[in-house]
Amino acid sequence: MVAAGSGVNLGITRILAKAFMTAHPSVVIEVPGSVGTKGAIAAVADGAVALGLLSRPLKDEEKAPGLVARAYARTPMIVGVHPTVPDEEITSQELVDIYRGTKTHWKDGKEIIVLTREPFDSGIQVLQKEIPGFKQAYEESHQANRWTVYFTDQDANQALSRTPFAIGFTDLGMIATEHLNIKALRLNGVAPSAETLNSDQYPLSRVLFFLYRDGTLPEGVKAFLDFVYSEGGSDILRSHGYVPVN
């Protein structure tokens, strides 16, 4: 079977698949590179893949008879920086000012290098919803071609990992599963963690979903989903910074 979709899901899905295949050697689960959430929706709808990987809920126009989007995990989304950045925290207003181009230097005087994502990225949509003023600042910066734009999570993560004094967005789950050289900043004084996410102290998160066609799942896919939602699957999720959704 093939499980394909958003780059946000790839690392943890591969870890879950490896654990499942160890216990079920007759089932082979392939997790290729990112095709994005939109690609996953199209592939599942067309029957090209059995299991889609989404990093956001289905929009109304994407819903179709027989398509099931089932949440399985939440993870704190972070404002991340390269470890050369001395700052340990950022405020919502400072983030907006960085995107506006009015805050241009870290506290040690080094220039801020902004690495961003395309408008339909799930992370950008979270920031536009949760950070006051970010939507307008982002749209202005995008129209002005102010910052370097990356189109996959893995490309953006690798760029942030290797670019001194850079700022970008990722999540705690990807830092753990992809072994990223990225420092998570406190946001408005709150550190991102499963605990602060659960207590609603930390505002930024992404919910991960499996997408499939109801009534057409092969037995191997059903068994894999049962494993993910089992205590064993939940333990794997927790150990990599995810909050299981059962």
C-alpha positions as CSV (number, residue, x, y, z in Angstrom):
1,M,0.0,0.0,0.0
2,V,1.0,3.6,-0.5
3,A,0.5,6.4,2.0
4,A,1.2,9.8,0.4
5,G,0.5,13.5,1.1
6,S,1.7,16.4,3.1
7,G,5.4,16.7,4.0
8,V,4.3,17.5,7.6
9,N,3.1,13.9,8.0
10,L,6.0,12.0,6.3
11,G,8.5,11.5,9.2
12,I,6.0,10.3,11.7
13,T,4.1,8.1,9.2
14,R,7.4,6.4,8.2
15,I,8.2,5.7,11.8
16,L,4.7,4.3,12.5
17,A,4.8,2.3,9.3
18,K,8.2,0.8,10.2
19,A,6.9,-0.3,13.6
20,F,3.8,-1.8,12.1
21,M,5.7,-3.7,9.4
22,T,8.0,-5.1,12.0
23,A,5.0,-6.8,13.6
24,H,3.2,-7.5,10.3
25,P,6.0,-8.4,7.8
26,S,3.4,-9.5,5.1
27,V,2.2,-5.9,4.8
28,V,4.4,-3.4,2.9
29,I,3.7,0.4,3.4
30,E,5.4,2.8,1.1
31,V,5.6,6.5,2.1
32,P,7.0,8.5,-0.9
33,G,8.1,12.1,-0.9
34,S,5.7,15.0,-0.4
35,V,2.8,15.4,-2.8
36,G,1.1,18.0,-0.5
37,T,-2.3,17.9,1.0
38,K,-4.0,18.8,-2.3
39,G,-2.1,16.0,-4.0
40,A,-3.2,13.6,-1.4
41,I,-6.9,14.5,-1.8
42,A,-6.7,14.1,-5.6
43,A,-4.8,10.8,-5.3
44,V,-7.3,9.3,-2.8
45,A,-10.3,10.5,-4.8
46,D,-8.9,8.9,-8.0
47,G,-8.0,5.7,-6.2
48,A,-4.3,6.2,-6.9
49,V,-3.3,5.7,-3.3
50,A,-5.1,3.9,-0.4
51,L,-4.2,6.4,2.3
52,G,-3.7,10.2,2.0
53,L,-1.8,12.2,4.6
54,L,-3.3,15.7,5.4
55,S,-1.9,18.5,7.6
56,R,-5.3,20.3,7.8
57,P,-9.0,19.5,7.7
58,L,-10.8,19.1,4.4
59,K,-12.3,22.4,3.1
60,D,-16.0,22.3,2.2
61,E,-15.2,22.3,-1.5
62,E,-12.9,19.3,-1.0
63,K,-15.4,17.1,0.7
64,A,-17.0,14.4,-1.4
65,P,-19.2,11.4,-0.8
66,G,-17.2,8.4,0.5
67,L,-14.1,10.5,1.5
68,V,-13.2,10.2,5.2
69,A,-10.6,12.5,6.9
70,R,-9.7,11.0,10.3
71,A,-7.5,13.0,12.7
72,Y,-4.8,11.0,14.4
73,A,-2.4,13.6,16.0
74,R,-1.7,17.2,16.9
75,T,1.7,18.8,17.1
76,P,2.8,22.3,18.2
77,M,3.7,24.4,15.2
78,I,6.7,26.5,16.0
79,V,8.5,29.7,15.0
80,G,11.9,28.2,14.5
81,V,15.4,29.7,13.9
82,H,18.9,28.5,13.1
83,P,20.9,27.8,16.3
84,T,23.1,30.8,15.4
85,V,20.3,33.1,16.5
86,P,20.8,34.2,20.1
87,D,17.2,35.1,20.7
88,E,15.2,32.6,22.7
89,E,11.7,34.0,22.3
90,I,9.6,36.2,20.0
91,T,6.3,38.1,20.4
92,S,3.4,38.0,18.0
93,Q,4.1,41.7,17.2
94,E,7.7,41.1,16.5
95,L,6.8,38.3,14.1
96,V,4.4,40.6,12.2
97,D,7.1,43.4,12.2
98,I,9.6,40.9,10.7
99,Y,7.3,40.1,7.9
100,R,6.5,43.8,7.3
101,G,10.3,44.4,7.0
102,T,10.4,46.8,9.9
103,K,12.2,44.5,12.3
104,T,15.4,43.4,10.5
105,H,18.0,42.4,13.1
106,W,18.4,39.9,16.0
107,K,19.4,41.2,19.4
108,D,23.1,40.6,18.5
109,G,22.8,42.9,15.5
110,K,22.8,40.1,12.9
111,E,20.4,40.5,10.0
112,I,17.3,38.4,10.1
113,I,17.0,36.0,7.1
114,V,13.4,35.1,6.5
115,L,12.5,31.8,4.9
116,T,8.8,31.5,4.2
117,R,6.1,29.3,2.5
118,E,3.5,29.7,-0.2
119,P,0.1,31.2,0.6
120,F,-1.8,27.9,0.7
121,D,0.7,26.2,3.1
122,S,-1.2,24.8,6.2
123,G,1.3,26.5,8.5
124,I,0.8,29.9,6.9
125,Q,-2.9,29.5,7.3
126,V,-2.5,28.7,11.0
127,L,-0.4,31.8,11.5
128,Q,-2.9,34.0,9.6
129,K,-5.7,32.7,11.9
130,E,-3.9,32.8,15.2
131,I,-1.5,35.8,15.0
132,P,-3.2,39.3,14.9
133,G,-1.9,41.3,11.9
134,F,0.0,38.5,10.4
135,K,-2.3,37.9,7.4
136,Q,-1.9,41.4,6.1
137,A,1.8,41.5,6.7
138,Y,2.3,38.1,5.0
139,E,0.2,39.1,2.0
140,E,2.1,42.4,1.6
141,S,5.5,40.6,1.8
142,H,4.4,37.9,-0.7
143,Q,3.2,40.5,-3.2
144,A,6.5,42.3,-2.9
145,N,8.5,39.1,-3.3
146,R,10.3,40.1,-0.1
147,W,11.4,36.7,1.2
148,T,12.6,33.4,-0.1
149,V,9.6,31.0,-0.6
150,Y,9.8,27.2,-0.2
151,F,7.2,24.9,-1.6
152,T,7.7,21.7,0.4
153,D,8.1,21.1,4.2
154,Q,11.3,19.2,3.7
155,D,13.0,21.9,1.5
156,A,11.9,24.6,4.0
157,N,13.2,22.5,7.0
158,Q,16.5,21.8,5.4
159,A,17.0,25.4,4.4
160,L,16.2,26.6,8.0
161,S,18.6,24.0,9.4
162,R,21.6,25.2,7.3
163,T,21.0,29.0,7.0
164,P,22.7,31.0,9.8
165,F,20.4,33.7,11.4
166,A,17.3,32.4,9.6
167,I,13.8,32.3,10.8
168,G,11.0,30.1,9.5
169,F,8.2,27.7,10.6
170,T,8.0,24.0,11.3
171,D,6.7,21.9,14.1
172,L,8.0,19.9,17.0
173,G,7.1,16.6,15.4
174,M,9.2,17.2,12.3
175,I,12.1,18.4,14.4
176,A,12.1,15.1,16.2
177,T,11.4,12.8,13.3
178,E,13.7,14.5,10.8
179,H,16.4,15.3,13.3
180,L,16.4,18.9,12.4
181,N,19.0,21.5,13.5
182,I,16.4,24.0,14.4
183,K,15.7,25.9,17.6
184,A,12.1,26.5,18.7
185,L,11.4,30.0,20.1
186,R,9.1,30.7,22.9
187,L,6.1,32.6,21.6
188,N,4.8,35.4,23.8
189,G,6.7,33.8,26.7
190,V,5.3,30.3,26.2
191,A,7.4,27.4,25.1
192,P,5.9,25.0,22.5
193,S,5.3,21.5,24.0
194,A,2.7,18.8,24.1
195,E,1.8,20.1,27.7
196,T,1.3,23.7,26.7
197,L,-0.6,22.7,23.7
198,N,-3.0,20.5,25.7
199,S,-3.5,23.3,28.3
200,D,-4.3,25.8,25.6
201,Q,-1.4,28.0,26.7
202,Y,0.4,27.6,23.4
203,P,-1.8,28.8,20.4
204,L,-0.1,27.3,17.3
205,S,-0.8,23.7,16.2
206,R,-1.4,21.5,13.2
207,V,-3.8,18.5,13.2
208,L,-2.7,15.6,11.1
209,F,-5.3,13.4,9.3
210,F,-5.5,10.2,7.4
211,L,-7.7,10.4,4.3
212,Y,-9.3,7.3,2.7
213,R,-12.4,6.2,0.8
214,D,-15.0,4.6,3.0
215,G,-15.7,1.0,2.4
216,T,-12.8,0.4,0.1
217,L,-9.9,0.0,2.5
218,P,-7.7,-3.1,2.0
219,E,-7.2,-5.2,5.1
220,G,-3.6,-4.2,5.5
221,V,-4.6,-0.5,5.6
222,K,-7.3,-1.2,8.2
223,A,-4.8,-3.1,10.3
224,F,-2.3,-0.2,10.1
225,L,-5.0,2.3,11.2
226,D,-5.9,0.1,14.1
227,F,-2.3,0.1,15.1
228,V,-1.9,3.9,14.9
229,Y,-5.0,4.4,17.2
230,S,-3.8,1.6,19.6
231,E,-1.9,2.3,22.8
232,G,1.3,1.2,21.0
233,G,0.7,3.7,18.2
234,S,-0.1,6.4,20.7
235,D,3.1,5.8,22.6
236,I,5.1,6.3,19.4
237,L,3.3,9.5,18.7
238,R,3.9,10.8,22.2
239,S,7.6,9.9,22.2
240,H,8.1,12.1,19.1
241,G,6.3,15.2,20.4
242,Y,2.8,14.5,19.1
243,V,-0.5,14.5,21.0
244,P,-2.5,11.4,19.9
245,V,-6.1,12.1,18.7
246,N,-8.3,9.0,19.3
